[in-house]
Amino acid sequence: MVYENDILEIPEEYKKMSEEELDKEIQRLYETMKGQNRGEVREKIAKLPVKIFL
């Protein structure tokens, strides 16, 4: 949760990146996270009483 008085700490490497570089980094991180969570999501879905096909 974020409040209006919170101080955001952005790493220097991200501050120095251009908009295109940031977009590429976001995409790279998204692909990494998507691959890591797939097994966990499938396990949770398998435990549900209703079958969901992805």
PyMOL Python script that loads the backbone (N, CA, C, O; Angstrom):
from pymol import cmd

cmd.read_pdbstr("""\
ATOM      1  N   MET A   1       0.840  -1.163   0.000  1.00  0.00           N
ATOM      2  CA  MET A   1       0.000   0.000   0.000  1.00  0.00           C
ATOM      3  C   MET A   1       0.895   1.238   0.000  1.00  0.00           C
ATOM      4  O   MET A   1       1.943   1.257   0.645  1.00  0.00           O
ATOM      5  N   VAL A   2       0.482   2.244  -0.711  1.00  0.00           N
ATOM      6  CA  VAL A   2       1.262   3.469  -0.838  1.00  0.00           C
ATOM      7  C   VAL A   2       0.438   4.634  -0.302  1.00  0.00           C
ATOM      8  O   VAL A   2      -0.753   4.762  -0.585  1.00  0.00           O
ATOM      9  N   TYR A   3       1.098   5.471   0.471  1.00  0.00           N
ATOM     10  CA  TYR A   3       0.459   6.663   1.021  1.00  0.00           C
ATOM     11  C   TYR A   3       1.111   7.901   0.422  1.00  0.00           C
ATOM     12  O   TYR A   3       2.214   7.816  -0.118  1.00  0.00           O
ATOM     13  N   GLU A   4       0.441   9.058   0.511  1.00  0.00           N
ATOM     14  CA  GLU A   4       0.967  10.266  -0.131  1.00  0.00           C
ATOM     15  C   GLU A   4       2.269  10.762   0.482  1.00  0.00           C
ATOM     16  O   GLU A   4       3.011  11.479  -0.189  1.00  0.00           O
ATOM     17  N   ASN A   5       2.576  10.412   1.723  1.00  0.00           N
ATOM     18  CA  ASN A   5       3.809  10.857   2.355  1.00  0.00           C
ATOM     19  C   ASN A   5       4.966   9.869   2.180  1.00  0.00           C
ATOM     20  O   ASN A   5       6.071  10.108   2.665  1.00  0.00           O
ATOM     21  N   ASP A   6       4.707   8.766   1.490  1.00  0.00           N
ATOM     22  CA  ASP A   6       5.753   7.766   1.274  1.00  0.00           C
ATOM     23  C   ASP A   6       6.836   8.312   0.341  1.00  0.00           C
ATOM     24  O   ASP A   6       6.559   9.096  -0.567  1.00  0.00           O
ATOM     25  N   ILE A   7       8.038   7.890   0.580  1.00  0.00           N
ATOM     26  CA  ILE A   7       9.157   8.272  -0.264  1.00  0.00           C
ATOM     27  C   ILE A   7       9.504   7.085  -1.146  1.00  0.00           C
ATOM     28  O   ILE A   7       9.811   6.000  -0.652  1.00  0.00           O
ATOM     29  N   LEU A   8       9.452   7.300  -2.460  1.00  0.00           N
ATOM     30  CA  LEU A   8       9.781   6.237  -3.397  1.00  0.00           C
ATOM     31  C   LEU A   8      11.288   6.196  -3.608  1.00  0.00           C
ATOM     32  O   LEU A   8      11.916   7.221  -3.874  1.00  0.00           O
ATOM     33  N   GLU A   9      11.850   5.025  -3.489  1.00  0.00           N
ATOM     34  CA  GLU A   9      13.279   4.864  -3.728  1.00  0.00           C
ATOM     35  C   GLU A   9      13.460   4.148  -5.053  1.00  0.00           C
ATOM     36  O   GLU A   9      13.219   2.945  -5.158  1.00  0.00           O
ATOM     37  N   ILE A  10      13.884   4.891  -6.063  1.00  0.00           N
ATOM     38  CA  ILE A  10      14.100   4.341  -7.388  1.00  0.00           C
ATOM     39  C   ILE A  10      15.601   4.134  -7.568  1.00  0.00           C
ATOM     40  O   ILE A  10      16.377   5.076  -7.411  1.00  0.00           O
ATOM     41  N   PRO A  11      16.018   2.910  -7.897  1.00  0.00           N
ATOM     42  CA  PRO A  11      17.447   2.648  -8.090  1.00  0.00           C
ATOM     43  C   PRO A  11      18.033   3.529  -9.194  1.00  0.00           C
ATOM     44  O   PRO A  11      17.355   3.868 -10.164  1.00  0.00           O
ATOM     45  N   GLU A  12      19.282   3.884  -9.028  1.00  0.00           N
ATOM     46  CA  GLU A  12      19.966   4.765  -9.982  1.00  0.00           C
ATOM     47  C   GLU A  12      19.956   4.194 -11.398  1.00  0.00           C
ATOM     48  O   GLU A  12      19.836   4.948 -12.364  1.00  0.00           O
ATOM     49  N   GLU A  13      20.081   2.870 -11.535  1.00  0.00           N
ATOM     50  CA  GLU A  13      20.123   2.274 -12.870  1.00  0.00           C
ATOM     51  C   GLU A  13      18.837   2.562 -13.649  1.00  0.00           C
ATOM     52  O   GLU A  13      18.874   2.739 -14.866  1.00  0.00           O
ATOM     53  N   TYR A  14      17.698   2.609 -12.946  1.00  0.00           N
ATOM     54  CA  TYR A  14      16.432   2.905 -13.612  1.00  0.00           C
ATOM     55  C   TYR A  14      16.277   4.388 -13.897  1.00  0.00           C
ATOM     56  O   TYR A  14      15.658   4.757 -14.894  1.00  0.00           O
ATOM     57  N   LYS A  15      16.816   5.233 -13.060  1.00  0.00           N
ATOM     58  CA  LYS A  15      16.745   6.680 -13.280  1.00  0.00           C
ATOM     59  C   LYS A  15      17.502   7.084 -14.534  1.00  0.00           C
ATOM     60  O   LYS A  15      17.130   8.052 -15.198  1.00  0.00           O
ATOM     61  N   LYS A  16      18.564   6.349 -14.866  1.00  0.00           N
ATOM     62  CA  LYS A  16      19.409   6.689 -16.006  1.00  0.00           C
ATOM     63  C   LYS A  16      18.886   6.119 -17.328  1.00  0.00           C
ATOM     64  O   LYS A  16      19.393   6.475 -18.391  1.00  0.00           O
ATOM     65  N   MET A  17      17.883   5.246 -17.277  1.00  0.00           N
ATOM     66  CA  MET A  17      17.383   4.592 -18.490  1.00  0.00           C
ATOM     67  C   MET A  17      16.450   5.511 -19.273  1.00  0.00           C
ATOM     68  O   MET A  17      15.754   6.361 -18.718  1.00  0.00           O
ATOM     69  N   SER A  18      16.469   5.301 -20.586  1.00  0.00           N
ATOM     70  CA  SER A  18      15.526   6.032 -21.438  1.00  0.00           C
ATOM     71  C   SER A  18      14.168   5.329 -21.373  1.00  0.00           C
ATOM     72  O   SER A  18      14.038   4.256 -20.784  1.00  0.00           O
ATOM     73  N   GLU A  19      13.179   5.940 -21.977  1.00  0.00           N
ATOM     74  CA  GLU A  19      11.831   5.362 -21.958  1.00  0.00           C
ATOM     75  C   GLU A  19      11.799   4.004 -22.658  1.00  0.00           C
ATOM     76  O   GLU A  19      11.128   3.081 -22.195  1.00  0.00           O
ATOM     77  N   GLU A  20      12.521   3.884 -23.769  1.00  0.00           N
ATOM     78  CA  GLU A  20      12.562   2.619 -24.495  1.00  0.00           C
ATOM     79  C   GLU A  20      13.238   1.528 -23.659  1.00  0.00           C
ATOM     80  O   GLU A  20      12.782   0.385 -23.628  1.00  0.00           O
ATOM     81  N   GLU A  21      14.332   1.895 -22.983  1.00  0.00           N
ATOM     82  CA  GLU A  21      15.027   0.932 -22.129  1.00  0.00           C
ATOM     83  C   GLU A  21      14.147   0.476 -20.973  1.00  0.00           C
ATOM     84  O   GLU A  21      14.156  -0.698 -20.604  1.00  0.00           O
ATOM     85  N   LEU A  22      13.389   1.404 -20.404  1.00  0.00           N
ATOM     86  CA  LEU A  22      12.467   1.054 -19.316  1.00  0.00           C
ATOM     87  C   LEU A  22      11.373   0.111 -19.814  1.00  0.00           C
ATOM     88  O   LEU A  22      11.007  -0.838 -19.121  1.00  0.00           O
ATOM     89  N   ASP A  23      10.851   0.370 -21.012  1.00  0.00           N
ATOM     90  CA  ASP A  23       9.838  -0.514 -21.584  1.00  0.00           C
ATOM     91  C   ASP A  23      10.389  -1.923 -21.778  1.00  0.00           C
ATOM     92  O   ASP A  23       9.703  -2.902 -21.487  1.00  0.00           O
ATOM     93  N   LYS A  24      11.614  -2.031 -22.265  1.00  0.00           N
ATOM     94  CA  LYS A  24      12.245  -3.341 -22.449  1.00  0.00           C
ATOM     95  C   LYS A  24      12.459  -4.043 -21.117  1.00  0.00           C
ATOM     96  O   LYS A  24      12.255  -5.252 -21.010  1.00  0.00           O
ATOM     97  N   GLU A  25      12.865  -3.298 -20.109  1.00  0.00           N
ATOM     98  CA  GLU A  25      13.093  -3.870 -18.776  1.00  0.00           C
ATOM     99  C   GLU A  25      11.775  -4.353 -18.169  1.00  0.00           C
ATOM    100  O   GLU A  25      11.728  -5.421 -17.559  1.00  0.00           O
ATOM    101  N   ILE A  26      10.721  -3.584 -18.332  1.00  0.00           N
ATOM    102  CA  ILE A  26       9.404  -3.990 -17.840  1.00  0.00           C
ATOM    103  C   ILE A  26       8.984  -5.287 -18.512  1.00  0.00           C
ATOM    104  O   ILE A  26       8.503  -6.210 -17.855  1.00  0.00           O
ATOM    105  N   GLN A  27       9.167  -5.349 -19.820  1.00  0.00           N
ATOM    106  CA  GLN A  27       8.799  -6.555 -20.569  1.00  0.00           C
ATOM    107  C   GLN A  27       9.621  -7.757 -20.111  1.00  0.00           C
ATOM    108  O   GLN A  27       9.085  -8.855 -19.960  1.00  0.00           O
ATOM    109  N   ARG A  28      10.917  -7.554 -19.890  1.00  0.00           N
ATOM    110  CA  ARG A  28      11.798  -8.635 -19.444  1.00  0.00           C
ATOM    111  C   ARG A  28      11.369  -9.140 -18.068  1.00  0.00           C
ATOM    112  O   ARG A  28      11.296 -10.348 -17.842  1.00  0.00           O
ATOM    113  N   LEU A  29      11.086  -8.222 -17.155  1.00  0.00           N
ATOM    114  CA  LEU A  29      10.658  -8.606 -15.812  1.00  0.00           C
ATOM    115  C   LEU A  29       9.310  -9.317 -15.838  1.00  0.00           C
ATOM    116  O   LEU A  29       9.090 -10.277 -15.100  1.00  0.00           O
ATOM    117  N   TYR A  30       8.417  -8.841 -16.687  1.00  0.00           N
ATOM    118  CA  TYR A  30       7.105  -9.471 -16.812  1.00  0.00           C
ATOM    119  C   TYR A  30       7.246 -10.918 -17.291  1.00  0.00           C
ATOM    120  O   TYR A  30       6.612 -11.822 -16.747  1.00  0.00           O
ATOM    121  N   GLU A  31       8.078 -11.130 -18.306  1.00  0.00           N
ATOM    122  CA  GLU A  31       8.275 -12.482 -18.831  1.00  0.00           C
ATOM    123  C   GLU A  31       8.901 -13.390 -17.778  1.00  0.00           C
ATOM    124  O   GLU A  31       8.550 -14.566 -17.687  1.00  0.00           O
ATOM    125  N   THR A  32       9.827 -12.852 -16.982  1.00  0.00           N
ATOM    126  CA  THR A  32      10.456 -13.632 -15.916  1.00  0.00           C
ATOM    127  C   THR A  32       9.426 -14.025 -14.865  1.00  0.00           C
ATOM    128  O   THR A  32       9.380 -15.180 -14.442  1.00  0.00           O
ATOM    129  N   MET A  33       8.607 -13.080 -14.445  1.00  0.00           N
ATOM    130  CA  MET A  33       7.608 -13.358 -13.417  1.00  0.00           C
ATOM    131  C   MET A  33       6.542 -14.304 -13.940  1.00  0.00           C
ATOM    132  O   MET A  33       6.080 -15.180 -13.209  1.00  0.00           O
ATOM    133  N   LYS A  34       6.149 -14.141 -15.184  1.00  0.00           N
ATOM    134  CA  LYS A  34       5.117 -14.984 -15.773  1.00  0.00           C
ATOM    135  C   LYS A  34       5.580 -16.442 -15.792  1.00  0.00           C
ATOM    136  O   LYS A  34       4.790 -17.344 -15.512  1.00  0.00           O
ATOM    137  N   GLY A  35       6.832 -16.676 -16.115  1.00  0.00           N
ATOM    138  CA  GLY A  35       7.371 -18.027 -16.158  1.00  0.00           C
ATOM    139  C   GLY A  35       7.486 -18.650 -14.779  1.00  0.00           C
ATOM    140  O   GLY A  35       7.279 -19.855 -14.634  1.00  0.00           O
ATOM    141  N   GLN A  36       7.808 -17.867 -13.771  1.00  0.00           N
ATOM    142  CA  GLN A  36       7.982 -18.386 -12.418  1.00  0.00           C
ATOM    143  C   GLN A  36       6.654 -18.763 -11.774  1.00  0.00           C
ATOM    144  O   GLN A  36       6.592 -19.737 -11.024  1.00  0.00           O
ATOM    145  N   ASN A  37       5.604 -18.021 -12.047  1.00  0.00           N
ATOM    146  CA  ASN A  37       4.329 -18.233 -11.370  1.00  0.00           C
ATOM    147  C   ASN A  37       3.450 -19.284 -12.025  1.00  0.00           C
ATOM    148  O   ASN A  37       2.450 -19.697 -11.438  1.00  0.00           O
ATOM    149  N   ARG A  38       3.790 -19.716 -13.196  1.00  0.00           N
ATOM    150  CA  ARG A  38       2.927 -20.631 -13.938  1.00  0.00           C
ATOM    151  C   ARG A  38       2.677 -21.927 -13.165  1.00  0.00           C
ATOM    152  O   ARG A  38       1.540 -22.396 -13.110  1.00  0.00           O
ATOM    153  N   GLY A  39       3.701 -22.504 -12.575  1.00  0.00           N
ATOM    154  CA  GLY A  39       3.534 -23.743 -11.827  1.00  0.00           C
ATOM    155  C   GLY A  39       2.663 -23.551 -10.602  1.00  0.00           C
ATOM    156  O   GLY A  39       1.817 -24.396 -10.308  1.00  0.00           O
ATOM    157  N   GLU A  40       2.851 -22.467  -9.889  1.00  0.00           N
ATOM    158  CA  GLU A  40       2.056 -22.188  -8.696  1.00  0.00           C
ATOM    159  C   GLU A  40       0.591 -21.987  -9.056  1.00  0.00           C
ATOM    160  O   GLU A  40      -0.292 -22.470  -8.348  1.00  0.00           O
ATOM    161  N   VAL A  41       0.329 -21.288 -10.136  1.00  0.00           N
ATOM    162  CA  VAL A  41      -1.044 -21.040 -10.558  1.00  0.00           C
ATOM    163  C   VAL A  41      -1.705 -22.353 -10.949  1.00  0.00           C
ATOM    164  O   VAL A  41      -2.856 -22.600 -10.589  1.00  0.00           O
ATOM    165  N   ARG A  42      -0.990 -23.193 -11.681  1.00  0.00           N
ATOM    166  CA  ARG A  42      -1.556 -24.477 -12.103  1.00  0.00           C
ATOM    167  C   ARG A  42      -1.869 -25.354 -10.889  1.00  0.00           C
ATOM    168  O   ARG A  42      -2.883 -26.053 -10.882  1.00  0.00           O
ATOM    169  N   GLU A  43      -1.015 -25.326  -9.867  1.00  0.00           N
ATOM    170  CA  GLU A  43      -1.270 -26.101  -8.658  1.00  0.00           C
ATOM    171  C   GLU A  43      -2.530 -25.609  -7.951  1.00  0.00           C
ATOM    172  O   GLU A  43      -3.341 -26.416  -7.499  1.00  0.00           O
ATOM    173  N   LYS A  44      -2.696 -24.300  -7.855  1.00  0.00           N
ATOM    174  CA  LYS A  44      -3.878 -23.737  -7.202  1.00  0.00           C
ATOM    175  C   LYS A  44      -5.140 -24.092  -7.974  1.00  0.00           C
ATOM    176  O   LYS A  44      -6.166 -24.431  -7.384  1.00  0.00           O
ATOM    177  N   ILE A  45      -5.056 -24.012  -9.306  1.00  0.00           N
ATOM    178  CA  ILE A  45      -6.214 -24.334 -10.135  1.00  0.00           C
ATOM    179  C   ILE A  45      -6.575 -25.805  -9.989  1.00  0.00           C
ATOM    180  O   ILE A  45      -7.757 -26.148  -9.969  1.00  0.00           O
ATOM    181  N   ALA A  46      -5.585 -26.676  -9.889  1.00  0.00           N
ATOM    182  CA  ALA A  46      -5.844 -28.105  -9.755  1.00  0.00           C
ATOM    183  C   ALA A  46      -6.590 -28.429  -8.468  1.00  0.00           C
ATOM    184  O   ALA A  46      -7.326 -29.414  -8.419  1.00  0.00           O
ATOM    185  N   LYS A  47      -6.418 -27.633  -7.438  1.00  0.00           N
ATOM    186  CA  LYS A  47      -7.072 -27.868  -6.149  1.00  0.00           C
ATOM    187  C   LYS A  47      -8.515 -27.380  -6.123  1.00  0.00           C
ATOM    188  O   LYS A  47      -9.266 -27.737  -5.215  1.00  0.00           O
ATOM    189  N   LEU A  48      -8.916 -26.571  -7.099  1.00  0.00           N
ATOM    190  CA  LEU A  48     -10.274 -26.034  -7.133  1.00  0.00           C
ATOM    191  C   LEU A  48     -11.278 -27.134  -7.483  1.00  0.00           C
ATOM    192  O   LEU A  48     -10.959 -28.062  -8.227  1.00  0.00           O
ATOM    193  N   PRO A  49     -12.490 -27.020  -6.943  1.00  0.00           N
ATOM    194  CA  PRO A  49     -13.503 -28.023  -7.268  1.00  0.00           C
ATOM    195  C   PRO A  49     -14.040 -27.892  -8.705  1.00  0.00           C
ATOM    196  O   PRO A  49     -14.639 -28.831  -9.228  1.00  0.00           O
ATOM    197  N   VAL A  50     -13.830 -26.750  -9.330  1.00  0.00           N
ATOM    198  CA  VAL A  50     -14.251 -26.520 -10.709  1.00  0.00           C
ATOM    199  C   VAL A  50     -13.017 -26.547 -11.595  1.00  0.00           C
ATOM    200  O   VAL A  50     -11.980 -25.999 -11.219  1.00  0.00           O
ATOM    201  N   LYS A  51     -13.104 -27.165 -12.749  1.00  0.00           N
ATOM    202  CA  LYS A  51     -11.964 -27.236 -13.667  1.00  0.00           C
ATOM    203  C   LYS A  51     -11.921 -26.009 -14.560  1.00  0.00           C
ATOM    204  O   LYS A  51     -12.922 -25.640 -15.174  1.00  0.00           O
ATOM    205  N   ILE A  52     -10.751 -25.379 -14.628  1.00  0.00           N
ATOM    206  CA  ILE A  52     -10.524 -24.206 -15.463  1.00  0.00           C
ATOM    207  C   ILE A  52      -9.417 -24.566 -16.435  1.00  0.00           C
ATOM    208  O   ILE A  52      -8.367 -25.064 -16.028  1.00  0.00           O
ATOM    209  N   PHE A  53      -9.647 -24.315 -17.722  1.00  0.00           N
ATOM    210  CA  PHE A  53      -8.658 -24.624 -18.743  1.00  0.00           C
ATOM    211  C   PHE A  53      -7.989 -23.345 -19.217  1.00  0.00           C
ATOM    212  O   PHE A  53      -8.661 -22.408 -19.649  1.00  0.00           O
ATOM    213  N   LEU A  54      -6.657 -23.308 -19.135  1.00  0.00           N
ATOM    214  CA  LEU A  54      -5.893 -22.139 -19.596  1.00  0.00           C
ATOM    215  C   LEU A  54      -5.210 -22.442 -20.894  1.00  0.00           C
ATOM    216  O   LEU A  54      -4.519 -21.585 -21.443  1.00  0.00           O
TER     217      LEU A  54
END
""", "prot")
cmd.dss("prot")
cmd.show_as("cartoon", "prot")
cmd.util.cbc("prot")
cmd.orient("prot")
